[in-house]
């Protein structure tokens, strides 16, 4: 254990001595945090808004109102609405309920107040969405100016207490970016460089298993990821007022998912190092994985604007599943049942990569076949 800790400390010192490593691991995520906050920091959610209209009256009049509302929302270009059918267990962004007795109230010349609920956080998206619903409801009322307004929309719904705003979305996504970049660029590449440079051959002269050296590298990278993530959350809290509403259990769950994600992606980096014959080869393979995952991993840019089928498919990727569970934990909505897939896919990825890496890894260049 003492030798392992000594190797971890030595590798940390070597890693942190490099200016490029410090920039890409610590400075670059902080720069992205400041830039994205400046551009989108006040936005609650980007992408389309899902709306469910629940018709409890089931009359010709209620169907006419729902139809006119949906038609108006499709014609405007300010907010992209997706009017969807009610589904068991689904959580739309906005839910408008037409109460029973709506048609009878219209025939009696009375107004009916709708019920409106939301899962959106406070911000421009909620305000604009409510304004659209209010405006098209008023347009529906114009057909009966001689009577009382047929539809009365309540005051804007209270923002969801545990909803994820963009600031927390961004800082958690940048923690995922640190995991991705450190595992691929800061682990797989240096591992191949050490092998090609004969470092492992040198370690074999010492009375310790060479595998302990690789384990020490993994632990040192885990420490780097934790330090970089903690620095980002500290800056986001101190400068931008980002708050985590989850309690101690939520923070512990998020930390556990972060650690599991680190293990899975470090195992992926080890597999890339085992399969690559040169530094150039592992660099190319890392880039081929890094940049597609950067833009499709739900890290800094929400995927709400993608076509629904593609968006749903991307949610099954290990990186996306990991980020979804971390954000669920930070907002207090994580559950073992709801996030079981994330845990299972990360464990499966880690085990599969480790098994393949152990079978293919060579300590010297000539060990590769």
C-alpha positions as CSV (number, residue, x, y, z in Angstrom):
1,X,0.0,0.0,0.0
2,X,2.9,2.4,0.8
3,X,4.4,1.8,-2.6
4,X,1.1,2.4,-4.3
5,X,0.5,5.7,-2.5
6,X,4.1,6.7,-3.3
7,X,3.5,6.0,-7.0
8,X,0.2,7.9,-6.9
9,X,1.9,11.0,-5.3
10,X,4.8,10.8,-7.8
11,X,2.4,10.6,-10.8
12,X,0.3,13.4,-9.5
13,X,3.3,15.6,-9.2
14,X,4.4,14.7,-12.7
15,X,0.9,15.3,-14.2
16,X,0.4,18.7,-12.4
17,X,3.9,19.8,-13.5
18,X,2.8,19.9,-17.2
19,X,1.3,23.2,-18.3
20,X,-0.8,21.7,-21.0
21,X,-2.3,19.2,-18.5
22,X,-3.1,22.0,-16.1
23,X,-4.8,24.1,-18.9
24,X,-7.0,21.3,-20.3
25,X,-7.9,19.8,-17.0
26,X,-8.5,22.9,-14.9
27,X,-8.4,26.2,-17.0
28,X,-10.3,25.0,-20.1
29,X,-13.4,23.8,-18.2
30,X,-13.5,27.0,-16.2
31,X,-13.2,29.1,-19.4
32,X,-16.1,27.1,-20.9
33,X,-18.1,27.7,-17.7
34,X,-17.6,31.5,-17.9
35,X,-18.3,31.6,-21.6
36,X,-21.5,29.4,-21.5
37,X,-22.7,31.3,-18.4
38,X,-22.3,34.6,-20.2
39,X,-24.3,33.3,-23.2
40,X,-27.0,31.1,-21.6
41,X,-26.6,31.5,-17.9
42,X,-30.1,32.9,-17.4
43,X,-31.9,30.4,-19.5
44,X,-33.8,27.7,-17.7
45,X,-34.1,25.2,-20.5
46,X,-33.2,25.2,-24.2
47,X,-35.1,23.3,-26.8
48,X,-38.7,22.4,-27.3
49,X,-41.4,22.6,-24.5
50,X,-43.7,19.6,-24.2
51,X,-47.4,20.4,-23.4
52,X,-50.1,18.0,-22.4
53,X,-53.7,19.2,-22.5
54,X,-55.9,17.0,-20.3
55,X,-59.6,17.3,-21.3
56,X,-61.7,16.3,-18.3
57,X,-64.9,17.7,-19.9
58,X,-64.7,15.7,-23.2
59,X,-67.2,17.9,-24.9
60,X,-67.3,19.6,-28.3
61,X,-66.5,22.9,-26.7
62,X,-63.4,21.6,-24.8
63,X,-62.1,19.8,-27.9
64,X,-62.5,23.1,-29.9
65,X,-60.5,25.0,-27.3
66,X,-57.7,22.4,-27.2
67,X,-57.6,22.4,-31.0
68,X,-57.5,26.2,-31.3
69,X,-54.7,26.3,-28.7
70,X,-52.6,23.6,-30.4
71,X,-53.1,25.3,-33.8
72,X,-52.0,28.7,-32.5
73,X,-48.9,27.2,-30.8
74,X,-47.9,25.5,-34.0
75,X,-48.1,28.8,-36.0
76,X,-45.9,30.9,-33.6
77,X,-42.1,30.8,-33.8
78,X,-41.0,32.2,-30.4
79,X,-41.2,28.9,-28.4
80,X,-41.1,25.4,-30.0
81,X,-44.0,23.6,-28.5
82,X,-44.6,19.9,-28.7
83,X,-48.3,19.1,-27.9
84,X,-48.3,15.5,-26.8
85,X,-51.0,13.1,-25.6
86,X,-51.2,12.3,-21.9
87,X,-49.2,9.2,-21.0
88,X,-48.9,7.3,-17.7
89,X,-45.7,8.3,-15.9
90,X,-44.8,11.0,-18.4
91,X,-43.7,14.4,-17.0
92,X,-44.3,17.1,-19.6
93,X,-42.9,20.6,-19.2
94,X,-46.4,22.1,-19.0
95,X,-49.8,20.4,-18.2
96,X,-53.0,22.3,-18.9
97,X,-56.2,20.7,-17.5
98,X,-59.7,21.6,-18.9
99,X,-62.0,20.9,-15.9
100,X,-65.3,19.1,-16.2
101,X,-68.3,21.4,-16.7
102,X,-66.5,23.6,-19.2
103,X,-69.2,23.3,-21.9
104,X,-72.0,23.8,-19.4
105,X,-70.3,27.0,-18.1
106,X,-70.0,28.3,-21.7
107,X,-73.7,27.8,-22.3
108,X,-74.5,29.6,-19.1
109,X,-72.2,32.5,-20.0
110,X,-69.8,31.8,-17.2
111,X,-66.0,31.7,-17.2
112,X,-64.0,28.6,-16.4
113,X,-60.5,28.7,-14.8
114,X,-58.0,26.2,-16.3
115,X,-55.5,24.3,-14.2
116,X,-51.8,24.8,-15.1
117,X,-48.8,22.9,-13.8
118,X,-45.1,22.9,-14.8
119,X,-41.9,21.1,-14.3
120,X,-39.8,24.0,-15.7
121,X,-37.6,26.2,-13.6
122,X,-38.0,29.9,-13.4
123,X,-36.6,31.7,-16.4
124,X,-37.4,33.0,-19.9
125,X,-38.7,29.7,-21.2
126,X,-41.4,29.4,-18.5
127,X,-42.3,33.1,-18.9
128,X,-42.5,32.9,-22.7
129,X,-44.5,29.6,-22.6
130,X,-47.0,31.0,-20.2
131,X,-47.3,34.2,-22.3
132,X,-48.1,32.0,-25.4
133,X,-50.8,30.0,-23.6
134,X,-52.3,33.2,-22.2
135,X,-52.3,34.9,-25.6
136,X,-53.9,32.0,-27.6
137,X,-56.5,31.5,-24.8
138,X,-57.4,35.2,-25.1
139,X,-57.7,34.8,-28.9
140,X,-60.1,31.9,-28.3
141,X,-62.2,34.2,-26.1
142,X,-62.5,36.8,-28.9
143,X,-65.2,34.6,-30.5
144,X,-67.5,35.4,-27.6
145,X,-66.9,39.1,-26.8
146,X,-70.6,39.6,-25.9
147,X,-70.2,37.0,-23.0
148,X,-67.8,36.5,-20.1
149,X,-64.5,35.1,-21.2
150,X,-64.9,31.4,-21.8
151,X,-61.4,30.6,-20.7
152,X,-59.5,32.1,-17.7
153,X,-55.9,31.1,-17.3
154,X,-54.6,31.1,-13.7
155,X,-51.5,33.1,-12.6
156,X,-48.2,31.7,-13.9
157,X,-47.5,28.3,-12.2
158,X,-44.8,28.2,-9.5
159,X,-41.6,26.9,-11.0
160,X,-40.7,23.3,-10.1
161,X,-38.6,23.3,-6.9
162,X,-36.3,20.5,-8.0
163,X,-36.1,21.4,-11.7
164,X,-32.6,21.6,-13.2
165,X,-31.7,25.1,-14.4
166,X,-29.0,25.7,-17.0
167,X,-26.4,26.8,-14.6
168,X,-26.4,23.5,-12.7
169,X,-26.8,21.6,-16.0
170,X,-23.6,23.3,-17.3
171,X,-21.4,22.9,-14.3
172,X,-22.3,19.2,-13.9
173,X,-21.8,18.7,-17.6
174,X,-18.3,20.2,-17.3
175,X,-17.5,17.7,-14.6
176,X,-18.4,15.1,-17.2
177,X,-16.2,16.8,-19.7
178,X,-13.3,16.6,-17.2
179,X,-13.9,12.8,-16.9
180,X,-14.0,12.4,-20.6
181,X,-10.9,14.4,-21.4
182,X,-8.8,13.1,-18.5
183,X,-9.7,9.5,-19.3
184,X,-8.9,9.8,-23.0
185,X,-6.3,12.6,-23.4
186,X,-4.8,12.5,-20.0
187,X,-4.6,8.8,-19.4
188,X,-4.7,6.7,-22.6
189,X,-2.1,8.8,-24.4
190,X,0.5,9.1,-21.6
191,X,0.1,5.4,-20.9
192,X,1.1,4.5,-24.4
193,X,3.9,7.1,-24.4
194,X,5.2,5.5,-21.2
195,X,5.1,2.1,-22.7
196,X,6.8,3.3,-26.0
197,X,9.4,5.1,-24.0
198,X,10.4,2.0,-22.0
199,X,9.1,3.2,-18.7
200,X,7.3,0.0,-17.9
201,X,10.4,-2.0,-18.7
202,X,12.2,0.1,-16.1
203,X,9.5,-0.5,-13.5
204,X,9.9,-4.2,-14.1
205,X,13.3,-4.0,-12.5
206,X,11.8,-3.0,-9.2
207,X,10.2,-5.5,-6.8
208,X,6.6,-4.6,-7.5
209,X,4.0,-5.8,-10.0
210,X,3.8,-3.5,-13.1
211,X,0.1,-3.6,-12.7
212,X,0.4,-1.6,-9.5
213,X,1.9,1.2,-11.6
214,X,-1.2,1.3,-13.8
215,X,-3.5,1.2,-10.8
216,X,-1.5,4.2,-9.4
217,X,-2.0,6.1,-12.6
218,X,-5.8,5.4,-12.4
219,X,-6.0,6.6,-8.8
220,X,-4.0,9.7,-9.6
221,X,-6.3,10.6,-12.5
222,X,-9.3,10.0,-10.2
223,X,-7.8,12.6,-7.8
224,X,-7.3,15.0,-10.7
225,X,-10.9,14.6,-11.8
226,X,-12.2,15.2,-8.2
227,X,-10.1,18.3,-7.8
228,X,-11.1,19.8,-11.1
229,X,-14.8,19.1,-10.5
230,X,-14.6,20.5,-7.0
231,X,-12.9,23.7,-8.4
232,X,-15.7,24.1,-11.0
233,X,-18.5,23.7,-8.4
234,X,-16.7,26.2,-6.1
235,X,-16.4,28.8,-8.8
236,X,-20.0,28.2,-10.0
237,X,-21.2,28.7,-6.4
238,X,-19.0,31.7,-5.6
239,X,-19.4,33.6,-8.9
240,X,-22.7,32.5,-10.4
241,X,-24.7,31.5,-7.3
242,X,-25.2,28.0,-8.4
243,X,-27.0,26.0,-5.7
244,X,-27.5,22.3,-5.2
245,X,-30.9,21.7,-3.6
246,X,-30.3,18.0,-2.9
247,X,-29.4,17.0,0.6
248,X,-26.5,15.1,1.9
249,X,-27.9,11.8,0.4
250,X,-28.3,13.5,-3.0
251,X,-24.7,14.8,-3.0
252,X,-23.4,11.4,-1.9
253,X,-25.4,9.7,-4.7
254,X,-24.0,12.2,-7.3
255,X,-20.4,11.6,-6.0
256,X,-21.0,7.9,-6.2
257,X,-22.1,8.2,-9.8
258,X,-19.2,10.5,-10.6
259,X,-16.8,7.9,-9.2
260,X,-18.4,5.1,-11.1
261,X,-18.3,7.1,-14.3
262,X,-14.6,7.8,-13.7
263,X,-13.9,4.1,-13.3
264,X,-15.8,3.2,-16.4
265,X,-14.1,5.8,-18.6
266,X,-10.7,5.2,-17.2
267,X,-11.2,1.5,-18.1
268,X,-12.1,2.7,-21.6
269,X,-8.8,4.7,-21.7
270,X,-6.9,1.6,-20.6
271,X,-8.5,-0.4,-23.4
272,X,-7.5,2.3,-26.0
273,X,-4.0,2.1,-24.7
274,X,-4.0,-1.7,-24.9
275,X,-5.2,-1.7,-28.5
276,X,-3.0,1.2,-29.8
277,X,0.5,0.5,-31.1
278,X,1.7,4.1,-31.0
279,X,1.1,7.5,-29.5
280,X,-0.3,8.8,-32.8
281,X,-2.7,5.9,-33.0
282,X,-4.1,6.4,-29.5
283,X,-4.4,10.1,-30.1
284,X,-6.4,9.5,-33.2
285,X,-8.6,7.0,-31.5
286,X,-9.1,9.4,-28.5
287,X,-10.1,12.2,-30.8
288,X,-12.6,10.0,-32.8
289,X,-14.3,9.3,-29.5
290,X,-13.9,12.6,-27.7
291,X,-15.4,15.1,-30.2
292,X,-18.6,13.1,-31.0
293,X,-19.2,12.5,-27.3
294,X,-18.5,16.2,-26.6
295,X,-21.4,17.3,-28.7
296,X,-23.8,14.3,-28.2
297,X,-23.1,13.6,-24.5
298,X,-25.5,16.2,-23.1
299,X,-22.6,18.0,-21.4
300,X,-22.8,21.7,-22.3
301,X,-25.4,21.8,-25.0
302,X,-28.9,20.3,-24.1
303,X,-30.2,17.8,-26.7
304,X,-33.7,19.1,-26.6
305,X,-33.5,20.5,-30.1
306,X,-32.7,17.1,-31.7
307,X,-35.4,15.0,-33.4
308,X,-37.2,12.9,-30.7
309,X,-36.0,9.5,-32.0
310,X,-32.3,10.6,-32.0
311,X,-32.6,12.3,-28.6
312,X,-34.1,9.1,-27.1
313,X,-31.4,6.9,-28.6
314,X,-28.6,9.1,-27.3
315,X,-30.0,8.8,-23.8
316,X,-28.8,5.2,-23.7
317,X,-25.2,6.0,-24.3
318,X,-23.1,5.5,-21.1
319,X,-22.0,9.1,-20.9
320,X,-25.5,10.5,-21.3
321,X,-26.9,8.0,-18.8
322,X,-24.2,8.9,-16.3
323,X,-24.9,12.7,-16.7
324,X,-28.7,12.1,-16.3
325,X,-28.2,10.2,-13.0
326,X,-25.7,12.8,-11.7
327,X,-28.3,15.6,-12.4
328,X,-31.1,13.6,-10.9
329,X,-29.0,13.2,-7.7
330,X,-28.2,16.9,-7.6
331,X,-31.9,17.8,-7.9
332,X,-33.0,15.2,-5.4
333,X,-34.9,13.1,-7.9
334,X,-32.6,10.1,-8.2
335,X,-34.0,6.7,-7.4
336,X,-32.6,3.2,-7.6
337,X,-35.4,2.1,-9.9
338,X,-35.3,5.1,-12.2
339,X,-31.5,5.2,-12.5
340,X,-30.8,1.4,-12.5
341,X,-29.9,1.5,-16.2
342,X,-27.2,4.1,-15.6
343,X,-25.5,2.1,-12.9
344,X,-25.8,-1.1,-14.9
345,X,-24.4,0.2,-18.1
346,X,-21.4,1.9,-16.4
347,X,-20.6,-1.3,-14.5
348,X,-20.9,-3.3,-17.7
349,X,-18.7,-0.9,-19.6
350,X,-16.1,-0.9,-16.9
351,X,-16.0,-4.7,-16.7
352,X,-15.9,-5.2,-20.4
353,X,-13.2,-2.7,-21.0
354,X,-11.1,-4.1,-18.2
355,X,-11.4,-7.7,-19.4
356,X,-10.4,-6.8,-22.9
357,X,-7.6,-4.5,-21.8
358,X,-6.0,-7.1,-19.6
359,X,-6.1,-9.6,-22.5
360,X,-4.5,-7.2,-25.0
361,X,-2.3,-4.9,-22.8
362,X,1.5,-5.2,-23.4
363,X,4.2,-3.8,-21.1
364,X,6.7,-3.3,-23.9
365,X,6.1,-2.3,-27.6
366,X,7.2,-5.8,-28.8
367,X,4.5,-7.5,-26.7
368,X,1.8,-6.1,-29.0
369,X,0.6,-8.5,-31.7
